[in-house]
Amino acid sequence: MTTIAVLGLGAMGLPMAQTFAQSFEVRGYDISQERLGLAAAAGVTTTDSAREAARGSDVVLLAVRNRAQLEDALIGTDGILEVMEPGSALILTSTVGGDAIDWVDPLLQEAGIHLVDAPVSGGPVRAGNGDLLVVVGARPEAWAAAKPVLDAMSSTLVLVGDEPGKGQAMKTVNQLLCGVHIAAAGEALALARALGLDTHQALDALMAGAAASFMLGDRGTRMLQAYDEEPVEVKSRLDIFVKDMGIVTTAAKNAGLAVPTAAAAEQEYLLGVAHGMGAMDDSSIIRVVAPETNH
């Protein structure tokens, strides 16, 4: 049986680990004791270190937040690179940008480890159902090694290129739309309330017409909770989109392409962080353009 180590048991990593546990031997690790406890309660075998999880695994799946965490996972104090076996595969599900791939790919090639650049999209619920969109950049031998695992986590699996970096490129395009859609949804619902509309009714009406989007439907109810200063479950931190939109605008600049709509959305997320909302759910972006409740 294929053994998978899932490193990073956050909002996406834990439900993916639960999905894998139905078909594979899974070991999970996270620096948070709380997340380890949740994983153990969900039936995932947990370990005391990343190295313990990775040692002897056929596939290591990394679900980290950013490039700094990627580097730490590989070559930090508990770095896994020295315990991964030649011929094993590392699936990178995070949005880290092409520059990070340029750093990690030669490192893994020298160690004889396959790199599968496979960022995911779809959210925690879909991750738990094996229903993610996974866009992959990988060499043929890496694709073959990881394919059973990729199939288990996805309902839509797209090989967008035969080398690492193409997955990040496709995810960058994806995040441009996601980041803009969330910011636009916040502005729309704030405008609905400012115009005296019943916001819940307005959300239902918008979702029934041409203005509907996945992000409006997924974030809309949480946006209205955030607007009313109600507690909102953190499913995707606001500061993640500061990172992601920074990747988007940097990639566009390097390509010589103007992306003014994405740049405007990026500024909203930066304002959110400046107002202390970085660790809040990204639906809280509505409070950037409408900081005061207006019942």
Sine and cosine of phi, psi and omega as CSV:
sin_phi,cos_phi,sin_psi,cos_psi,sin_omega,cos_omega
0.00,0.00,0.68,-0.73,0.05,-1.00
-0.89,0.45,0.72,-0.69,0.06,-1.00
-0.97,-0.24,0.80,-0.60,-0.02,-1.00
-0.89,-0.46,0.75,-0.66,0.17,-0.98
-0.98,-0.22,0.83,-0.55,0.06,-1.00
-0.96,-0.28,0.92,-0.39,-0.03,-1.00
-0.96,-0.29,0.91,-0.41,-0.12,-0.99
0.96,-0.29,1.00,-0.10,-0.07,-1.00
-0.96,-0.29,0.74,0.68,0.02,-1.00
-0.99,0.13,-0.47,-0.88,-0.09,-1.00
-0.86,0.51,-0.52,0.86,0.02,-1.00
-0.98,-0.20,-0.63,0.78,-0.08,-1.00
-0.90,0.43,-0.66,0.75,-0.03,-1.00
-0.91,0.42,-0.76,0.64,0.03,-1.00
-0.89,0.45,-0.52,0.85,0.09,-1.00
-0.91,0.42,-0.67,0.75,0.02,-1.00
-0.88,0.47,-0.65,0.76,0.03,-1.00
-0.89,0.46,-0.65,0.76,0.03,-1.00
-0.89,0.45,-0.71,0.70,-0.01,-1.00
-0.89,0.46,-0.57,0.82,-0.08,-1.00
-0.89,0.46,-0.28,0.96,0.04,-1.00
-0.97,0.26,-0.36,0.93,-0.11,-0.99
-0.76,-0.65,-0.28,0.96,-0.10,-0.99
-0.75,-0.66,0.23,-0.97,0.21,-0.98
-0.99,0.14,0.82,-0.57,-0.13,-0.99
-0.83,-0.56,0.70,-0.71,0.17,-0.99
-0.86,-0.51,0.71,-0.71,-0.03,-1.00
-0.85,-0.53,0.54,-0.84,0.07,-1.00
-0.57,-0.82,0.59,-0.81,0.11,-0.99
-0.51,-0.86,0.48,-0.87,0.02,-1.00
-0.95,0.32,-0.30,0.95,-0.01,-1.00
-1.00,0.02,0.84,-0.55,0.06,-1.00
-0.90,0.43,-0.54,0.84,0.04,-1.00
-0.89,0.46,-0.71,0.71,0.00,-1.00
-0.93,0.37,-0.58,0.81,0.07,-1.00
-0.89,0.46,-0.64,0.77,0.03,-1.00
-0.90,0.44,-0.66,0.75,0.04,-1.00
-0.90,0.44,-0.63,0.77,0.01,-1.00
-0.91,0.41,-0.70,0.71,0.01,-1.00
-0.89,0.46,-0.65,0.76,0.02,-1.00
-0.91,0.42,-0.44,0.90,0.01,-1.00
-1.00,0.03,0.05,1.00,0.06,-1.00
1.00,-0.04,0.18,0.98,0.03,-1.00
-1.00,-0.02,0.75,-0.66,0.06,-1.00
-0.94,0.35,0.83,-0.56,-0.03,-1.00
-0.95,-0.30,0.36,-0.93,-0.01,-1.00
-0.80,-0.60,0.19,-0.98,-0.03,-1.00
-1.00,0.03,-0.13,0.99,0.01,-1.00
-0.41,-0.91,0.33,-0.94,0.06,-1.00
-0.91,0.42,-0.63,0.77,-0.01,-1.00
-0.89,0.45,-0.64,0.77,0.02,-1.00
-0.89,0.46,-0.63,0.78,0.02,-1.00
-0.93,0.37,-0.65,0.76,-0.12,-0.99
-0.98,0.18,-0.48,0.88,-0.09,-1.00
-0.87,0.49,0.85,-0.52,0.03,-1.00
0.99,0.16,0.01,1.00,0.00,-1.00
-0.98,0.20,0.59,-0.81,0.07,-1.00
-0.97,0.25,-0.59,0.81,-0.03,-1.00
-0.70,-0.71,0.73,-0.68,0.15,-0.99
-0.92,-0.38,0.83,-0.56,0.05,-1.00
-0.96,-0.27,0.84,-0.54,0.01,-1.00
-0.98,-0.20,0.83,-0.56,0.08,-1.00
-0.83,-0.55,0.96,0.28,-0.06,-1.00
-0.97,-0.22,0.19,-0.98,-0.11,-0.99
-0.99,0.12,-0.60,0.80,-0.14,-0.99
-0.38,-0.93,-0.05,-1.00,-0.04,-1.00
-0.90,0.44,-0.62,0.79,-0.01,-1.00
-0.86,0.50,-0.67,0.74,0.03,-1.00
-0.94,0.35,-0.55,0.83,0.07,-1.00
-0.88,0.48,-0.76,0.65,-0.01,-1.00
-0.88,0.47,-0.66,0.75,0.00,-1.00
-0.90,0.43,-0.64,0.77,-0.01,-1.00
-0.89,0.45,-0.55,0.84,-0.06,-1.00
-1.00,0.04,-0.71,0.70,-0.16,-0.99
-0.78,-0.63,0.21,0.98,0.03,-1.00
-0.98,0.20,-0.25,-0.97,-0.03,-1.00
-0.84,0.55,-0.63,0.78,0.03,-1.00
-0.95,-0.32,0.54,0.84,-0.09,-1.00
-0.89,0.45,0.64,-0.77,-0.12,-0.99
-1.00,-0.04,-0.20,0.98,-0.14,-0.99
-0.84,0.54,-0.65,0.76,-0.09,-1.00
-0.97,0.24,-0.18,0.98,0.02,-1.00
-0.95,-0.32,-0.17,0.99,0.05,-1.00
-0.96,0.27,0.60,-0.80,-0.09,-1.00
-1.00,-0.03,0.58,-0.82,0.11,-0.99
-0.83,0.56,0.68,-0.73,-0.04,-1.00
1.00,-0.07,-0.24,0.97,0.09,-1.00
-0.98,0.21,0.17,-0.99,-0.06,-1.00
-0.82,-0.57,0.61,-0.79,0.13,-0.99
-0.93,-0.37,0.88,-0.48,0.05,-1.00
-0.99,-0.15,0.88,-0.47,0.01,-1.00
-0.98,-0.19,0.95,-0.32,-0.07,-1.00
-1.00,-0.08,-0.08,1.00,-0.12,-0.99
-1.00,0.06,0.37,-0.93,0.12,-0.99
-1.00,-0.02,0.97,-0.24,-0.07,-1.00
-0.83,-0.55,-0.18,0.98,0.02,-1.00
1.00,0.02,0.34,-0.94,-0.06,-1.00
-0.91,0.41,-0.53,0.85,-0.01,-1.00
-0.88,0.47,-0.61,0.79,0.02,-1.00
-0.91,0.41,-0.59,0.81,0.05,-1.00
-0.92,0.40,-0.63,0.78,0.04,-1.00
-0.87,0.49,-0.49,0.87,0.03,-1.00
-0.99,0.17,-0.72,0.69,-0.16,-0.99
-0.99,0.17,-0.51,0.86,-0.10,-0.99
-0.88,0.48,-0.77,0.64,0.02,-1.00
-0.88,0.47,-0.56,0.83,0.00,-1.00
-0.88,0.48,-0.72,0.69,-0.01,-1.00
-0.96,0.29,-0.61,0.79,0.04,-1.00
-0.86,0.51,-0.66,0.75,0.01,-1.00
-0.88,0.47,-0.53,0.85,-0.01,-1.00
-1.00,0.03,-0.04,1.00,0.00,-1.00
0.97,0.25,0.43,0.90,-0.04,-1.00
-0.96,-0.29,0.71,-0.70,0.01,-1.00
-0.97,0.25,0.74,-0.67,0.10,-0.99
-0.97,-0.23,0.82,-0.57,0.06,-1.00
-0.90,-0.43,0.96,-0.27,-0.01,-1.00
-0.99,0.12,0.99,-0.16,-0.21,-0.98
-0.68,-0.73,0.91,0.42,0.05,-1.00
-0.89,0.45,0.51,-0.86,-0.12,-0.99
-0.89,-0.45,0.36,-0.93,0.06,-1.00
-0.54,-0.84,0.61,-0.79,0.05,-1.00
0.57,-0.82,-0.38,0.92,0.04,-1.00
1.00,-0.05,0.22,-0.98,-0.11,-0.99
-0.87,0.49,-0.64,0.77,-0.03,-1.00
-0.89,0.46,-0.74,0.67,0.00,-1.00
-0.92,0.38,-0.53,0.85,0.07,-1.00
-0.88,0.47,-0.64,0.77,0.00,-1.00
-0.94,0.33,-0.31,0.95,0.01,-1.00
-0.98,-0.20,0.08,1.00,-0.08,-1.00
0.89,0.46,0.62,0.78,-0.19,-0.98
-0.86,-0.51,0.49,0.87,-0.07,-1.00
-1.00,0.09,0.40,-0.91,0.30,-0.95
-1.00,0.09,0.83,-0.55,0.04,-1.00
-0.83,-0.56,0.86,-0.51,0.02,-1.00
-0.95,-0.32,0.78,-0.63,-0.23,-0.97
-0.83,-0.55,0.72,-0.69,0.25,-0.97
-0.90,-0.44,0.89,-0.45,-0.06,-1.00
-0.33,-0.94,0.54,-0.84,0.11,-0.99
-0.93,0.38,0.41,-0.91,-0.09,-1.00
-0.80,0.60,-0.67,0.74,-0.03,-1.00
-0.93,0.36,-0.55,0.83,0.05,-1.00
-0.94,0.33,-0.67,0.74,0.05,-1.00
-0.85,0.53,-0.72,0.69,-0.02,-1.00
-0.90,0.44,-0.65,0.76,-0.03,-1.00
-0.91,0.41,-0.57,0.82,-0.11,-0.99
-0.99,-0.16,-0.14,0.99,-0.17,-0.99
-0.82,0.57,-0.71,0.71,0.00,-1.00
-0.87,0.50,-0.60,0.80,0.01,-1.00
-0.95,0.31,-0.68,0.74,0.03,-1.00
-0.88,0.48,-0.64,0.77,0.03,-1.00
-0.88,0.47,-0.63,0.78,-0.07,-1.00
-0.93,0.36,-0.45,0.89,-0.07,-1.00
-0.99,-0.12,-0.10,0.99,-0.16,-0.99
-0.79,-0.61,0.47,-0.88,0.26,-0.97
-0.97,-0.24,-0.43,0.90,0.09,-1.00
-0.79,-0.61,0.92,-0.39,-0.03,-1.00
-0.88,-0.48,0.88,-0.48,-0.09,-1.00
-0.82,-0.57,0.87,-0.50,0.12,-0.99
-1.00,0.09,0.97,-0.26,-0.11,-0.99
-1.00,-0.08,-0.10,1.00,0.02,-1.00
-0.06,-1.00,0.40,-0.92,-0.07,-1.00
-0.99,-0.12,0.48,0.88,0.10,-1.00
-0.45,-0.89,0.52,-0.86,0.07,-1.00
-0.86,0.50,0.56,-0.83,-0.06,-1.00
0.93,-0.37,-0.52,0.86,0.01,-1.00
-0.94,0.33,-0.54,0.84,0.07,-1.00
-0.90,0.44,-0.69,0.73,0.04,-1.00
-0.89,0.45,-0.62,0.78,0.02,-1.00
-0.88,0.48,-0.71,0.70,0.00,-1.00
-0.92,0.39,-0.63,0.78,0.01,-1.00
-0.92,0.38,-0.51,0.86,0.06,-1.00
-0.89,0.46,-0.68,0.74,0.07,-1.00
-0.89,0.45,-0.68,0.73,0.02,-1.00
-0.86,0.51,-0.70,0.71,-0.06,-1.00
-0.95,0.32,-0.46,0.89,0.12,-0.99
-0.83,0.55,-0.75,0.66,-0.02,-1.00
-0.93,0.37,-0.69,0.72,-0.02,-1.00
-0.88,0.48,-0.73,0.69,-0.02,-1.00
-0.89,0.45,-0.66,0.75,0.04,-1.00
-0.92,0.39,-0.67,0.74,-0.03,-1.00
-0.90,0.44,-0.64,0.77,0.02,-1.00
-0.91,0.42,-0.73,0.68,0.00,-1.00
-0.88,0.47,-0.67,0.74,0.01,-1.00
-0.91,0.41,-0.62,0.78,0.03,-1.00
-0.89,0.46,-0.67,0.75,0.04,-1.00
-0.89,0.47,-0.69,0.72,0.02,-1.00
-0.90,0.44,-0.65,0.76,-0.03,-1.00
-0.90,0.43,-0.71,0.70,-0.03,-1.00
-0.95,0.32,-0.55,0.84,0.10,-0.99
-0.90,0.43,-0.64,0.77,0.03,-1.00
-0.92,0.40,-0.63,0.77,0.02,-1.00
-0.85,0.53,-0.70,0.72,0.01,-1.00
-0.94,0.35,-0.64,0.77,0.00,-1.00
-0.88,0.47,-0.46,0.89,0.02,-1.00
-1.00,0.01,0.12,0.99,0.09,-1.00
0.99,0.13,0.28,0.96,0.00,-1.00
-1.00,0.09,0.42,-0.91,0.18,-0.98
-0.95,0.31,0.93,-0.38,-0.16,-0.99
-0.93,0.37,-0.56,0.83,0.03,-1.00
-0.92,0.39,-0.66,0.75,0.06,-1.00
-0.91,0.42,-0.65,0.76,0.01,-1.00
-0.89,0.46,-0.67,0.74,0.02,-1.00
-0.88,0.48,-0.70,0.71,0.02,-1.00
-0.88,0.48,-0.67,0.74,-0.02,-1.00
-0.92,0.40,-0.67,0.74,0.00,-1.00
-0.90,0.45,-0.62,0.79,-0.02,-1.00
-0.95,0.31,-0.23,0.97,0.01,-1.00
-1.00,-0.05,-0.07,1.00,-0.09,-1.00
-0.82,-0.57,-0.27,-0.96,-0.10,-0.99
-0.94,0.35,-0.29,0.96,0.00,-1.00
-0.99,0.15,-0.09,1.00,-0.05,-1.00
-0.89,0.46,0.55,-0.84,0.13,-0.99
-0.52,-0.85,0.33,-0.94,0.05,-1.00
-0.86,0.51,-0.70,0.72,-0.06,-1.00
-0.92,0.40,-0.61,0.79,0.07,-1.00
-0.89,0.45,-0.71,0.71,-0.01,-1.00
-0.93,0.37,-0.64,0.77,-0.05,-1.00
-0.97,0.24,-0.65,0.76,-0.09,-1.00
-1.00,-0.10,-0.32,0.95,-0.18,-0.98
-0.82,0.57,-0.79,0.62,-0.02,-1.00
-0.88,0.47,-0.65,0.76,0.03,-1.00
-0.92,0.39,-0.54,0.84,0.07,-1.00
-0.88,0.47,-0.67,0.74,0.00,-1.00
-0.92,0.39,-0.57,0.82,0.10,-1.00
-0.91,0.42,-0.70,0.71,0.00,-1.00
-0.89,0.45,-0.61,0.79,0.01,-1.00
-0.88,0.47,-0.58,0.81,0.01,-1.00
-1.00,0.01,0.17,0.99,0.01,-1.00
0.87,0.50,0.52,0.85,0.12,-0.99
-1.00,0.07,0.45,-0.89,0.06,-1.00
-0.88,0.48,0.72,-0.69,-0.01,-1.00
-0.85,-0.52,0.80,-0.60,0.04,-1.00
-0.87,0.49,0.73,-0.68,-0.02,-1.00
-1.00,0.09,0.98,-0.22,0.04,-1.00
-0.98,-0.20,-0.43,0.90,0.06,-1.00
-0.46,-0.89,0.91,-0.40,-0.08,-1.00
-0.91,0.42,0.57,-0.82,0.00,-1.00
-0.88,0.47,-0.62,0.79,-0.06,-1.00
-0.94,0.34,-0.23,0.97,0.12,-0.99
-0.89,0.46,-0.60,0.80,-0.01,-1.00
-0.98,0.20,-0.31,0.95,0.20,-0.98
-0.90,0.44,-0.72,0.69,0.05,-1.00
-0.89,0.46,-0.76,0.65,-0.09,-1.00
-0.92,0.40,-0.68,0.73,-0.01,-1.00
-0.95,0.33,-0.45,0.90,0.13,-0.99
-0.91,0.42,-0.64,0.77,0.08,-1.00
-0.89,0.46,-0.67,0.74,-0.01,-1.00
-0.87,0.48,-0.80,0.60,-0.10,-1.00
-0.94,0.35,-0.54,0.84,0.06,-1.00
-0.92,0.39,-0.69,0.72,0.02,-1.00
-0.88,0.47,-0.66,0.75,0.00,-1.00
-0.91,0.41,-0.67,0.74,0.03,-1.00
-0.88,0.48,-0.70,0.72,0.01,-1.00
-0.90,0.43,-0.47,0.88,0.02,-1.00
-1.00,0.04,-0.02,1.00,0.00,-1.00
0.96,0.28,0.48,0.88,-0.07,-1.00
-0.90,-0.43,0.74,-0.67,0.08,-1.00
-0.99,0.14,0.73,-0.68,0.04,-1.00
-0.74,-0.67,0.94,0.35,-0.11,-0.99
-0.89,0.45,-0.55,0.84,0.01,-1.00
-0.93,0.36,-0.69,0.72,0.05,-1.00
-0.90,0.45,-0.63,0.78,0.00,-1.00
-0.90,0.43,-0.63,0.78,0.04,-1.00
-0.91,0.42,-0.67,0.74,0.04,-1.00
-0.89,0.45,-0.66,0.75,0.02,-1.00
-0.84,0.54,-0.65,0.76,0.00,-1.00
-0.90,0.44,-0.57,0.82,0.05,-1.00
-0.90,0.44,-0.68,0.74,0.02,-1.00
-0.92,0.40,-0.62,0.78,0.05,-1.00
-0.90,0.44,-0.63,0.77,0.07,-1.00
-0.90,0.44,-0.62,0.79,0.05,-1.00
-0.87,0.50,-0.71,0.71,0.04,-1.00
-0.90,0.44,-0.65,0.76,0.02,-1.00
-0.88,0.47,-0.46,0.89,0.03,-1.00
-1.00,-0.04,0.23,0.97,0.09,-1.00
0.99,0.15,0.34,0.94,-0.07,-1.00
-0.97,-0.23,0.18,0.98,-0.11,-0.99
-0.84,0.54,-0.62,0.78,-0.04,-1.00
-1.00,0.03,-0.01,1.00,0.01,-1.00
-0.99,0.10,0.25,-0.97,0.06,-1.00
-0.88,0.48,0.57,-0.82,-0.07,-1.00
-0.91,0.41,-0.23,0.97,0.12,-0.99
-0.89,0.45,-0.33,0.94,0.01,-1.00
-0.93,0.36,-0.09,1.00,0.05,-1.00
-0.84,0.55,-0.40,0.92,0.01,-1.00
-0.86,0.50,-0.48,0.88,-0.05,-1.00
-0.98,0.18,-0.14,0.99,0.08,-1.00
-0.95,0.31,-0.70,0.72,-0.02,-1.00
-1.00,0.01,-0.29,0.96,-0.01,-1.00
-0.64,-0.76,0.97,0.26,-0.12,-0.99
-0.94,0.35,-0.34,0.94,-0.02,-1.00
-0.95,-0.30,0.70,-0.71,0.09,-1.00
-0.92,0.39,0.49,-0.87,-0.06,-1.00
-0.60,-0.80,0.99,0.13,-0.11,-0.99
-0.98,0.19,0.00,0.00,0.00,0.00
